[in-house]
Amino acid sequence: MTTERRTADNTGLAKVAAQYSVDTFVINQSLVLRINPAGAGW
């Protein structure tokens, strides 16, 4: 972490939230494909 808390809190939190959203989306997509490949349109 950095000592500049004022800017680091907002941008860092946004980056973590965005990364978490992307990771969750990718994980959910891969789980859906793995569990139900026919329903995924492939």
C-alpha positions as a Markdown table, in Angstrom:
| # | Residue | x | y | z |
|---|---|---|---|---|
| 1 | Met | 0.0 | 0.0 | 0.0 |
| 2 | Thr | 1.0 | 3.6 | -0.3 |
| 3 | Thr | 1.2 | 6.4 | 2.2 |
| 4 | Glu | -0.9 | 8.7 | 0.1 |
| 5 | Arg | -4.2 | 7.7 | 1.6 |
| 6 | Arg | -6.5 | 10.4 | 0.1 |
| 7 | Thr | -6.1 | 9.5 | -3.5 |
| 8 | Ala | -5.0 | 5.8 | -3.0 |
| 9 | Asp | -8.2 | 4.9 | -1.2 |
| 10 | Asn | -10.6 | 6.0 | -4.0 |
| 11 | Thr | -8.6 | 4.8 | -7.0 |
| 12 | Gly | -7.3 | 1.7 | -5.2 |
| 13 | Leu | -10.8 | 0.7 | -4.1 |
| 14 | Ala | -12.2 | 1.3 | -7.7 |
| 15 | Lys | -9.4 | -0.8 | -9.2 |
| 16 | Val | -10.1 | -3.6 | -6.7 |
| 17 | Ala | -13.8 | -3.4 | -7.3 |
| 18 | Ala | -13.4 | -3.5 | -11.0 |
| 19 | Gln | -11.0 | -6.4 | -10.9 |
| 20 | Tyr | -13.3 | -8.3 | -8.6 |
| 21 | Ser | -16.2 | -7.7 | -10.9 |
| 22 | Val | -14.3 | -8.9 | -13.9 |
| 23 | Asp | -13.0 | -11.9 | -12.1 |
| 24 | Thr | -16.4 | -12.8 | -10.9 |
| 25 | Phe | -17.9 | -12.4 | -14.3 |
| 26 | Val | -15.2 | -14.6 | -15.9 |
| 27 | Ile | -15.6 | -17.3 | -13.2 |
| 28 | Asn | -19.4 | -17.3 | -13.6 |
| 29 | Gln | -19.1 | -17.6 | -17.4 |
| 30 | Ser | -16.7 | -20.5 | -17.2 |
| 31 | Leu | -18.9 | -22.2 | -14.6 |
| 32 | Val | -22.0 | -21.8 | -16.8 |
| 33 | Leu | -20.1 | -23.1 | -19.8 |
| 34 | Arg | -18.7 | -26.1 | -17.8 |
| 35 | Ile | -22.1 | -27.0 | -16.2 |
| 36 | Asn | -24.3 | -26.4 | -19.2 |
| 37 | Pro | -22.5 | -26.2 | -22.5 |
| 38 | Ala | -25.6 | -26.9 | -24.6 |
| 39 | Gly | -27.4 | -23.9 | -23.0 |
| 40 | Ala | -24.5 | -21.6 | -23.6 |
| 41 | Gly | -25.2 | -21.5 | -27.4 |
| 42 | Trp | -22.0 | -23.4 | -28.4 |
